Amino acid sequence: MPVSSVLPVLALLPSALAVPLIVLSRRRPALRETWSVLAAVSQTLIVMAMVPVVLSGVAPISRPLSLAPGIPLELRADAAGVFFALVASTLWILTTIYSIGYTRAERERRQTRYFAAFAVCLFATVGIALAGNLLTFYVFYELLTVGGYPLVIHRETPEAVRAGRVYLAYTLGGGVALLAAVAWTVALAGHGTFTAGGFLSASGASPVVLWVLGVLFVVGCGVKAAILPLHTWLPLAMVAPTPVSALLHAVAVVKAGVFGLVRVTGFVFGADLLADLGAGRALAWLAAATIVLASLAALAQDNLKRLLAFSTIGQLSYVVLGVALGPRDAFTGGVMHMASHALMKITLFFCAGAIAATAHLDRVSQLTGIGRRMPLTMGAFALAAFMLAGLPPGAGFVSKWLLLLGGLEASAWVGVAALLASTLLNIAYFAPIVVRAWMPAASPGVVAEAPATMLVPLLVTALAALAVGVAPDALAPLLTLARAAAGGP
Amino acid sequence: MRAHLPILPLLISLTGALVIPLVGFAWRRLCWPLAVAAAGAASAAAIAGVGEVVARGARRYPVGGWAPPWGIELVLDPLSAFSAAAVATVATCALLASGPGATRAYGMALPAFYSLALIALTGFLGIIASGDMFNVFVFLEIAAIATYGLVASAGGPALAAAFRYIVLGTVGASFYLFGVGCLYALTGTLNMADLSARLPATSASPLLVGGIAFAGVGLAIKMGLFPLHGWLPDAYTHAPAPITAFIAGVGTKAAAYAMARTMLYVVHRPDLPVTTALAWAGGVAIIAGGVMAARQSDARRLLAYSSVSQLGYIAVGIGLANEAGLAGAYLHLLNHAVMKALLFVAVGAALLRGGRPWLPALGLDRTMPLTAACVVVGALSIVGVPPAGGFFSKWYLIRGALDAGEPLLVAALLAGGLLAVVYMYRLTEAVWIGGAAQGAGGREAPASVLACLVLLAGLTIAAGLASATLVDTILVPAARGAL
């Protein structure tokens, strides 16, 4: 039941206000970073305040202005939106704290631009999460593309500039496909308001048109979701500072693409229409192929961050697979995996960043014995890698179990096989790192962990992922929200 | 005063053009403030005209009380009021930014420079206000001759550019005049309202077809529609830096307005493929302009070809001739004026501070961060990233093309966006990253230029956020008037 409320707009305010405040306090780093932390905390609190409201069946909605005649800028907090906003905002707090330690340890330049762009990205991410119609979604989606660019090219090395070029070419190109899809949908259906169960089946469009529309949507969202073969930008973007890779290239930007597919499958097309068209099964195959191929590519990586990027590409397609299959369990598992992958992958990136900033190592082959020098960091790494493979009791298991149940219900054997193969491949590319980390090194160093600003966030996320695995609703009602997003109890 | 709102912007601008040489003779320093004040007052009057139209509806204004067909008639309707407000406002901003550069470059000739600029503005406003086909020609020529003078005043390569501009501009004006002559021979009137009443009844004779074709080609040359854009890139590249934003921002818009007015309100013959031809020409212009823009290495020439592409958008919208398409075209008239003026002012600021227009040497980030930030806003608007204004005009254009069932035009509109990504990326990268070592000048732009940049950047965003209101209150009525 939609109820007019100021809360969704309020959720956008902290990050919007943070941008000018950060720029204005550019000469006072302490104050500048205080603004970042304050914005992240207040944004999280406002999103949290919406959770009980949403669970009681009410959808707070605000329409601050009109984008086009008949199409308002609509912010609506439904279960799926609040779920994504909650994950992104909470992890923004930890990433900001981690960033403070990281930027100082690595002596990053242009920190004002860095923190300001981060705030822009989180503003756009929450906007994407709470967007109530397609045009609103598109507006924030493009803003996220633009806001992410300064972070990709942050170091302004030729390599970073090249990565930035590829990033923009892919994401803005995908944006054009998405714009075509959005405009066409609005022209067909007369509106673009997300509706549980979808609204396109009522438009009476022919299957051919719907297929073309579906392909445009998948290309539009698939770039950010890094579906094969649209994934090329993501491994290149790993030249960005590690907190950027951690929050944007494992949580905010890539999950925005995945979340777009959640909206398209569940709230524009609807499971029934996708099944009638056979489009859901096609998308599921694409996702299954992405899962396996990306995991195989991860096996071949020596650069730790690139390995994590390929792992992300594979894991993102878990979500795509879940929402494409159709059964409620699969959809729930897909949405749930947005949170569990976020917690596990951000831990892994935090660990990679801690190793790079403290021991100045970024290749897997250099990590021999690192576990003895940084036991807590590598302990968290091992825990997160174990859970990412989907083994119980970890956050990855919760979502993977639901995905498998859904896959079996839909008799999608290819998808089930891909998920099981992915577990083995995950073990295959993570086990060597963990084993190597505790092998005796040629020159054993002393124990030297990263500073507390970096160590604490990575321990928190690792333990949070474990807690979610043991009791999915322990920290926040994540599973309940995911079930509600899938339209169930 | 309210009774004279249709002619007021014109009169103010013309008065400014006459007063400036007199005052400037004694106090040269006053020329710039006077020009900005005159343009600002004209723009205030034009905006008041928008309010008048929204509140009280369209109005015809016989100049001097002489009724048509003998007297001259001006028209204040949603389309002319909106276009006049857009042109006058952007012209004011461009003139505001011209001061430091013009003062340095012109010295003694400053009164002539600003007088010419205001005469050109008078011409643009006259084209828009006129309710009579022949007076459109007169004002086209007034604007064109003043603009030739402005372009040529830079000397050197600008002389060749201005000569080319004169030749093509005169051809365009002659074509238009010949076309109007044909229509006059056919109907015996030059008044737009009378023409629109009599033309639908006439048969599709060679005189009618020829009249429409000549007038259309003439206006297409004037608005720089590909492949008749030959004068435009050189003129924009070599025009004096302080006035390029003015010429590029508003120069082609009055002609685009005249095109819409002539083809939709005066002629309005759905049985002839007038609008279809215009839409397809626009689609080709979008692609061709974009491809050429992507190949340039001079920032000014890149922006000029970008204009060729963006004018294609306007032509597509006019050619679609449905409500969404027209709303998009009219909105793009405003948005393109704002964003192109913004980008030319920024490049002009870099030149003023000793920078060079070559992309590899344009780095502004270190020395002129605010200018560089404004370039990003302009670039985002040209690419069509929300919430910048450029996105919203594109949205209506795409909707219009979808409503008309023209998937190829949709593709052209979208491909234009991709090409804009390429050429605007090259500009933005040059400004932010490229040539950071050489860098321009050493200081941020002068306060007046910065104020103008921030104003235009604000307008770019505001035009986006307020687009729904604009479309509802004034652009849909303007489009309905044509249909």
Interface residues (C-beta under 8 A of the other chain):
Chain A: L65 S66 L67 A68 P69 I71 L135 Y138 V139 E142 L143 T145 V146 I153 E156 V161 R165 L168 A169 L172 G173 G175 V176 L179 A180 A183 W184 V186 A187
Chain B: L380 V383 G384 V385 P386 P387 F391 F392 K394 W395 Y396 I398 R399 L402 D403 V410 L414 G417 L418 V421 Y425 E429 I433 L465 S467 A468 T469 V471 D472 V476
